[in-house]
Amino acid sequence: MSFFAEQCGIHDAAREEALQHAVQRIEESGLQLVRFAWCDLHGVTRGKTLVAAAAEAAMRDGVGMVSTLMLKDTSDRTAYKVFEPGGAAGLPGFEYASNLLLLADPASLRQLPWAQSTGWVRGQPWLPDGRPVELDTRRVLQRALRRLADAGFAMRCGLEIEFHIYRIEDTRAQLDPEQAAWPGLPPAVSMIHPGYNLLAEGWADMAEEPLRIVQHTAQALGLPLLSLEIELGPSQVEAVFGVTDALEVADNMVLFRNAVKMALRRAGYHASFMCRPPFPNIMSSGWHLHQSLVHAASGQNAFMREAPAEGATPAQAAYSLSATGEHYLAGLLEHARGMAVFCTPTANGFGRFRPNALAPQSVLWGRDNRGAMLRVIGQCGDAATRIENRIGEPAANPYLYLASQVYAGLDGIARKLAAPPATDAPYADAAARLPTSLGEALQALQSDTILANAFGSEFIDYIVRVKQAEQLRFAQAEDKDDFQRREYFSRI
């Protein structure tokens, strides 16, 4: 009798070898527990912890999880009325809080550096009849990358992630049962550096202890960390990672973001990937996504140009980008408003789009211009030629952020779109503006038929439904700061 992973069609000789290797590592490392984790719509890892002896069977037959985990908004409220007739219409397999099965990738096994004798594996949900759950965001990116491969390309990305780290001063309110709420309060915190002294070595020294924890956690997990830096804002830092393939980048971002929060918490620190923490004098955090395409056959950078196009000026994309690179750039611009909700998915994040704040405000590109939404980097002949999208916030679901880039860029390539001239005034009034609220971003996505069709109507209906629930509660909140303090600062 076959086991569940075989019924799903994913268990082959390579997976069996990886599974046996994982079992051997669990035994040799003396692991007592293994966490089976999955990334939800909001980029948060959830899952179940099994005793080590149960891990092998679980990697073959799956771990049960309630399907409503996929229907939660950022407050953990279920956005669908699954117990009412028709409440889960359009989502077969999700009625009545039915069961899904989480199948882990045995090759993803890691030992957690902050938790004693504990392993971790990454999983994806399946329906009990062996069909994949297509709403799973990792699967959304996998579909996008297959379409990219069909066009003859692969995607390479680098990560620059800004976030905030605070020292926990008091958890009494957060853990007081008399003050428990849905969602609850964050801990009381203080800063790890006073800010407003960009890249100051003195501030780095002041923040060394938490930054060391971030370093050791990332490296122990095998993540390609390059640097840790002091950002401009109070208690704000940045982590920079080496370039890898797109799916690996997204996996790494999910693992890094959730791991450092847990590791820092153990040591008395609160890490927040919320764009604008709820304090009066902060700087917004961004997630700057460096991206390029490579030719699948050769691995060569598809954006690189050996020499400027004949007659091209530095203000034209063809001065340093190949035709493919220009079309991709134009696709990102064409769908900038539609993709915004995938890059900036919280009501809080849209406060970042303001003038002269090293954040974009309008749909523009520039040549090494940090005020523009898209920053083109690299000269002719530079194998590292790339496009940096500066629209993202660090709370974004990595799989959806990257998928939106793929679909937008592919449309530009397919239609051979031409890019407008580069801007030298990124905060001028002439250009189309990025959405200024979550509600406007959702409307922009629904209006972008090409992007919506690429993701599929079922997924678009799903994400709009869940994010509208969040937007409605934000709009109805009498105290917007308290909403964001509880909903984002305490959780993201």
QUIRAZI-V835513 format. One record per residue. PSI is psi in radians with two decimals (999 if undefined). BURIAL is # if it has 16 or more other C-alpha atoms within 10 Angstrom, else .. D_FIRST is the distance of its C-alpha to the first C-alpha in Angstrom with 1 decimal. Layout:
psi: [PSI;PSI]
burial: [BURIAL;BURIAL]
d_first: [D_FIRST;D_FIRST]
//
This chain:
psi: [2.28;2.69;3.04;-0.73;-0.58;-0.72;-0.56;-0.20;0.36;-0.09;1.99;-2.97;-0.66;-0.72;-0.66;-0.71;-0.75;-0.65;-0.77;-0.66;-0.70;-0.76;-0.72;-0.74;-0.70;-0.76;-0.82;-0.56;-0.09;0.53;2.41;-0.47;2.63;2.16;2.20;1.84;2.64;2.49;2.14;-3.07;-0.50;0.16;0.15;2.37;2.36;2.96;-2.83;2.63;2.15;2.66;2.65;-0.64;-0.35;-0.07;-0.76;-0.84;-0.65;-0.59;-0.29;-0.75;-0.05;2.88;2.23;2.46;2.55;2.34;-0.39;-0.24;-0.47;-0.09;0.23;2.53;-3.00;-0.18;-0.03;0.32;2.47;2.16;-0.10;2.49;1.36;-0.28;0.06;2.59;2.22;0.07;-0.42;0.54;2.36;-0.07;1.18;2.36;-0.09;0.03;2.52;0.50;0.79;3.12;2.53;2.88;2.26;2.03;2.17;2.65;1.94;-0.43;-0.23;0.03;2.28;2.67;2.20;2.19;-0.29;-0.20;2.24;2.23;0.74;2.27;3.00;2.35;2.59;2.32;2.92;2.58;2.57;2.64;2.67;-0.37;0.12;0.06;2.51;2.60;1.83;-0.29;-0.20;2.25;-0.55;-0.67;-0.56;-0.80;-0.68;-0.70;-0.75;-0.71;-0.53;-0.70;-0.65;-0.72;-0.64;-0.49;-0.01;0.28;2.81;2.84;2.39;2.43;2.66;2.66;2.33;1.96;2.03;2.47;3.08;2.48;2.28;2.70;2.26;2.14;-0.53;2.21;0.16;-0.76;-0.71;-0.64;0.14;2.05;-0.42;-0.35;0.16;2.38;3.04;1.73;2.89;3.14;2.65;3.02;2.81;2.38;2.87;2.96;2.75;-0.28;2.68;-0.19;-3.04;0.65;1.24;2.26;0.40;2.19;-0.63;-0.70;-0.61;-0.69;-0.69;-0.61;0.28;-0.74;-0.95;-0.60;-0.59;-0.69;-0.76;-0.82;-0.94;-0.66;-0.87;-0.81;-0.64;-0.48;-0.02;0.34;2.51;1.04;2.32;-0.75;2.75;2.27;2.68;2.10;3.11;-0.67;2.74;2.21;0.30;2.42;3.01;2.44;2.36;2.35;2.69;2.88;2.33;3.11;2.73;-0.83;-0.67;-0.68;-0.81;-0.76;-0.74;-0.69;-0.77;-0.82;-0.80;-0.88;-0.78;-0.59;-0.81;-0.53;-0.78;-0.76;-0.75;-0.66;-0.72;-0.54;0.12;0.42;2.66;1.99;2.34;2.20;0.25;2.43;-0.87;1.58;2.70;1.03;2.69;-0.52;1.27;2.87;2.44;2.56;2.41;2.84;1.81;2.00;1.90;2.28;2.57;2.79;2.59;2.62;2.20;-0.60;-0.69;-0.38;0.07;2.57;2.09;-0.17;-0.30;2.44;2.40;-0.61;2.66;2.53;2.61;2.19;-0.03;2.50;2.85;-0.36;-0.15;2.50;-0.61;-0.06;-0.58;-0.18;2.49;2.98;-0.72;-0.76;-0.71;-0.78;-0.71;-0.80;-0.79;-0.59;-0.70;-0.67;-0.74;-0.64;0.35;-0.81;-0.68;-0.61;-0.15;-0.67;-0.40;-0.49;-0.59;1.50;0.02;2.71;-0.50;-0.63;-0.41;-0.23;-0.18;-0.44;1.52;2.75;2.58;0.62;0.38;0.52;2.63;2.77;-0.47;2.90;1.55;2.78;2.71;2.78;1.88;0.81;1.92;-0.03;-0.24;2.73;-0.77;2.23;2.01;2.21;2.31;2.50;3.01;2.40;0.00;1.98;-0.21;0.27;2.33;2.98;2.24;2.09;2.11;0.28;-0.33;2.65;2.69;-0.18;-0.05;2.54;2.07;-0.62;-0.69;-0.66;-0.88;-0.68;-0.66;-0.61;-0.76;-0.88;-0.71;-0.79;-0.70;-0.64;-0.71;-0.72;-0.78;-0.65;0.05;0.86;2.51;2.43;2.51;3.03;2.66;2.60;2.59;0.16;1.30;-0.29;0.35;2.90;-0.12;-0.56;2.82;2.40;2.62;2.72;2.58;0.07;2.83;-0.71;-0.76;-0.65;-0.69;-0.70;-0.69;-0.68;-0.81;-0.49;-0.30;1.53;-0.61;-0.83;-0.72;-0.70;-0.60;-0.75;-0.48;2.43;-0.62;-0.77;-0.70;-0.77;-0.69;-0.93;-0.62;-0.74;-0.83;-0.77;-0.51;-0.61;-0.73;-0.79;-0.68;-0.77;-0.63;-0.75;-0.59;-0.20;2.21;-0.62;1.70;-0.64;-0.73;-0.67;-0.87;-0.54;-0.76;-0.77;-0.65;-0.90;-0.62;-0.28;-0.64;999]
burial: [.;.;.;#;#;.;.;#;.;.;.;.;.;.;#;.;.;#;#;.;.;#;#;.;#;#;.;.;.;.;#;.;#;#;#;#;#;#;#;#;#;#;#;#;#;#;#;.;#;#;.;#;.;.;#;#;.;#;#;#;#;#;#;#;#;.;#;#;#;#;#;#;#;#;#;.;#;#;#;#;#;#;.;.;.;.;.;#;.;.;.;.;#;#;#;#;#;.;#;#;#;#;#;#;#;#;#;.;#;#;#;#;#;#;.;.;#;#;#;#;#;#;#;#;#;#;#;#;.;#;.;#;#;.;#;#;#;#;#;#;#;.;#;#;#;.;#;#;.;.;.;.;#;#;#;#;#;#;#;#;#;#;#;#;#;#;#;#;.;.;.;.;.;#;.;.;.;.;.;.;.;.;#;#;#;#;#;.;#;#;#;#;#;.;#;#;.;#;#;.;.;.;#;#;.;.;#;.;.;#;#;.;#;#;#;#;#;#;.;.;#;.;#;#;#;.;.;#;#;#;#;#;#;#;#;#;#;#;#;#;#;.;#;#;.;#;#;.;#;#;#;#;#;#;#;#;#;#;#;#;#;#;#;#;.;.;.;.;#;#;#;#;#;#;#;#;#;#;.;.;.;#;#;#;#;#;#;#;#;#;#;#;#;#;#;#;.;.;.;.;#;#;#;#;#;.;.;#;#;.;.;.;.;.;#;#;#;#;#;#;#;#;#;#;#;#;#;#;#;#;#;#;#;#;#;#;#;#;#;#;#;#;#;#;#;#;#;#;#;#;.;#;#;.;.;.;.;#;#;#;#;#;#;#;#;#;#;.;#;#;#;#;#;#;#;#;#;#;#;#;.;.;.;#;#;#;#;#;#;#;#;#;#;#;#;#;#;#;#;#;#;#;#;#;#;#;#;#;#;#;#;#;#;.;.;#;#;#;#;.;#;#;#;.;.;#;#;.;.;.;.;.;#;#;#;#;#;#;#;.;#;#;.;#;#;#;.;#;.;#;#;#;.;#;#;.;.;.;#;#;.;#;#;#;#;#;#;#;#;#;#;.;.;#;.;.;.;.;.;.;.;.;#;#;#;#;#;#;#;#;#;#]
d_first: [0.0;3.8;6.7;9.8;11.9;9.9;10.1;13.7;14.3;16.0;14.0;15.6;17.2;20.0;18.0;16.1;19.7;21.1;18.6;19.4;23.0;22.9;21.5;24.3;26.9;26.0;26.6;29.7;31.3;30.9;29.4;28.9;27.8;26.0;26.9;24.4;27.0;27.3;30.6;31.8;34.2;37.2;36.0;35.3;32.2;30.3;27.2;26.0;26.6;24.0;24.8;24.0;21.5;19.3;19.5;16.7;14.0;16.0;16.1;12.3;11.9;15.5;18.5;19.8;23.3;25.7;26.4;30.1;30.2;30.3;33.2;35.6;39.0;40.7;41.8;38.2;39.1;36.6;38.3;36.5;37.2;33.5;34.4;36.9;36.3;35.9;36.1;33.0;34.0;32.8;29.9;27.0;24.4;27.2;28.7;29.5;28.4;24.7;22.0;20.8;18.3;19.9;18.1;20.3;21.3;21.2;24.1;26.2;26.4;30.0;31.9;34.2;37.8;39.2;36.6;36.3;33.1;31.1;28.8;28.0;25.3;25.6;23.1;22.9;21.8;19.2;19.0;16.1;15.2;14.8;18.4;20.7;23.6;26.5;29.1;28.0;31.0;29.4;27.6;31.1;32.5;29.7;30.5;34.2;33.8;31.9;34.9;37.2;35.5;35.9;39.6;39.6;39.9;38.2;39.6;41.0;42.2;44.1;44.4;47.5;46.8;49.6;49.0;50.9;50.7;52.7;53.4;52.4;55.5;54.4;51.2;52.9;52.9;49.3;48.1;50.6;48.9;52.1;51.7;48.0;47.5;44.9;45.0;46.9;49.6;49.2;50.8;54.5;54.9;57.5;57.5;56.7;59.4;62.2;61.4;63.8;64.1;61.5;60.0;62.5;62.0;63.4;60.9;58.1;59.4;59.7;56.0;54.8;52.8;50.4;50.3;49.3;46.4;45.3;45.8;43.9;41.0;40.6;41.0;38.7;36.0;36.7;38.4;41.2;44.1;47.5;50.0;50.8;54.0;56.3;56.5;59.6;58.7;59.1;56.0;54.3;52.5;50.6;47.7;47.5;44.4;44.1;42.9;39.2;36.9;36.6;33.0;33.7;37.0;35.4;32.8;35.7;37.8;35.3;34.7;38.5;39.7;37.5;37.6;41.4;41.9;40.0;41.6;45.0;44.6;44.0;47.3;49.3;49.1;48.0;46.7;47.0;45.7;47.5;49.9;53.1;53.0;55.2;58.3;61.6;62.0;58.8;57.7;54.7;51.7;50.1;47.1;48.5;45.9;46.9;45.1;45.4;43.6;43.1;42.7;39.1;40.3;43.0;42.4;46.0;47.2;47.5;50.1;52.5;55.7;57.9;61.2;62.3;62.2;65.7;68.0;65.4;66.7;64.9;64.4;62.2;58.5;59.2;61.4;58.4;55.2;53.8;53.6;49.9;50.7;53.4;51.2;48.5;51.2;52.5;49.1;48.8;52.3;51.6;48.7;50.0;50.5;47.3;45.2;47.2;44.9;42.0;44.4;46.3;44.1;46.1;49.4;50.8;50.2;52.7;55.6;55.2;56.4;60.1;62.9;63.7;60.7;58.8;56.5;56.4;58.1;58.2;56.2;57.8;57.1;59.4;59.8;59.0;60.1;58.4;59.8;58.0;54.5;53.5;55.0;55.0;55.1;56.0;58.8;58.7;56.9;55.0;51.4;50.7;52.0;50.0;50.3;50.2;49.3;51.1;50.1;47.1;47.1;45.0;43.1;41.5;37.8;37.5;34.8;37.0;40.2;39.0;37.4;40.8;42.5;40.3;40.7;44.5;45.1;43.2;45.3;48.5;47.4;46.5;49.8;51.8;53.3;56.4;56.9;60.2;62.6;61.7;63.2;65.9;66.1;62.7;64.1;66.4;66.3;65.8;62.1;59.3;58.2;54.7;53.6;55.3;52.9;49.2;50.2;52.0;49.1;46.7;49.2;49.5;45.8;45.8;48.8;47.3;45.5;44.5;42.8;41.3;39.9;38.4;36.5;35.6;37.1;34.2;34.3;38.1;38.3;35.9;37.8;41.1;40.2;39.2;42.2;44.6;43.7;44.8;47.8;49.0;48.9;50.7;53.4;53.8;54.1;57.7;57.3;55.5;55.8;54.2;51.4;50.7;51.2;48.5;46.1;46.2;48.1;46.2;42.8;42.8]
//
